[in-house]
Amino acid sequence: MGAPVPVSVTALDPVLEAGTRSTLVNCADLTVSEPDEARVVVLTVDRLGPSELDMVRTTRALRQGPAVVLLAGALASGDALHALAAGARGLLLRREADATRLSHAVLAAARDECTLPPDLLEAVLDRTGAATGWAGNSLTERERSVLQLVADGHETSEIAHQLAYSPRTVTSVMHDITQRFRLRNRAHAVAFALRAGLL
């Protein structure tokens, strides 16, 4: 057995942070450390929304990007895919995160492996159900056409000309996509669509 993996905990709620820390302290293969020393950061949240996804992205952007394990109180349909797209290497529901499961997820993230509970993994892999939010008819042909041209590097006016739409229509289509799937911008929409196998 090697040296314990340094892990830190981040939470907006101090009670959640204290609870997660107390769970990690009991794990022999881990040592709770300061964020700038951690190889893995456990983000503890109530729900997964745009600000929480931004926390994942911001944490991954630090230094050489510590791995992130997301510990959520509740997950809505499609949240697992959003978390993975944002850069999370592990995802657990708080009610299921005992010391064994949490330490397993943290150690896997430290090895740059991704872990999900079986039910969340099925939701991510199930492209025909509503779980991913990108499945089947949830992206129209018009949305797909606009997103493909965005991915090809075209500007709004070029897309409008090529598809015989107004620039306002193109902007509206992209706005609808980014809002529906809680994406930050056009580049994020393209990256997410590529990961989901739609482009």
Secondary structure, DSSP 8 states (H G I E B T S, - for coil): --S-EEEEEEESSHHHHHHHHHHHHT-TTEEE--GGG-SEEEEEESS--HHHHHHHHHHHHSTT--EEEEEES---TTHHHHHHHHTEEEEEEGGG--HHHHHHHHHHHHTT--B--HHHHHHHH-TTSTTSSSSGGGS-HHHHHHHHHHHTT--HHHHHHHHT--HHHHHHHHHHHHHHTT-SSHHHHHHHHHHTT--
